Amino acid sequence: MGKAFENRWFLLIIIALTWGSSFILIKKSLIAFTPYEIGAIRVGVSGLIMAVIGVPALRRMDKNTLFWIATAGFFGNFLPMFLFPLAQTQVSSSLAGILDSLVPVFVLVLGFLFFGIRSKTIQVLGAVIGFSGAATLMYFSESSTADSQLGYALLVVLATACYGLAALIIKEKLQHVPSMPLSGGIFTIWMLPSFLILLGTGFFTRFQITPESTEAMGYLAILTVLGTAVAMLLYYKLIQNTSPVFASTVTYLLPIVAVIWGLIDGEEFSLWYVFGGILILIGIYLIREQKKEPRLVPR
């Protein structure tokens, strides 16, 4: 089994299944919890789980590594955990899953802007097509029925940009840190801020055990352990074993899983989802159309 987790395609499929299911789990958790509670519990509890690894790992790291660990954690683990449930108060799980497939587009764009990674013309075309697909989804889907809902859809786009930036930081600045200490360190650093947010929500005084809250807690537990701690660990391993661009292609499969769950849960599925989703996937394909890893511009 250990060899299976060294296989990049096996890791890709497992991550796609866990993350693709995260959107429906967030939707079910929102029945009893606020977006801030969901985000804080996901990061805070994951930090508790990973602290046994994270605390010793952080003590061995130099200040520069600690800075990049905290930065990658903020953009890849902390902020998106709040953005997604906030968005899904107005956006369906299916649409959130499709928009999340923008991650490779942001890896390309942010890689050029912040790390000097050159791209081919066809990859730039892919980024334009991908963004066009996202714009189509947000304009023609149910998110456009009110101005406020369009803003909620943009929160998903912001979260995907955060994921893309975190992937680049991990590959360019944290390649020397193994995936287990990396994951443990990230969650440990952001554990305390998460619990402070949870305390501020009044969760500990407001929460009551009811059939509804118990069911939602079950969904949130699965989301936290599998969709956050375990999936992130595997994702970081995949980035370090391959590249940010390859790892981000998990978004080829992720929307399919999210849409299937949405249909099972009775969500409406618009033809614009298909059209916008296809545009995004075409964009991702063009971005992936390369034989070699992108070269860094000499600095």
Beta strands, then each sheet from edge to edge (+ up, - down):
end
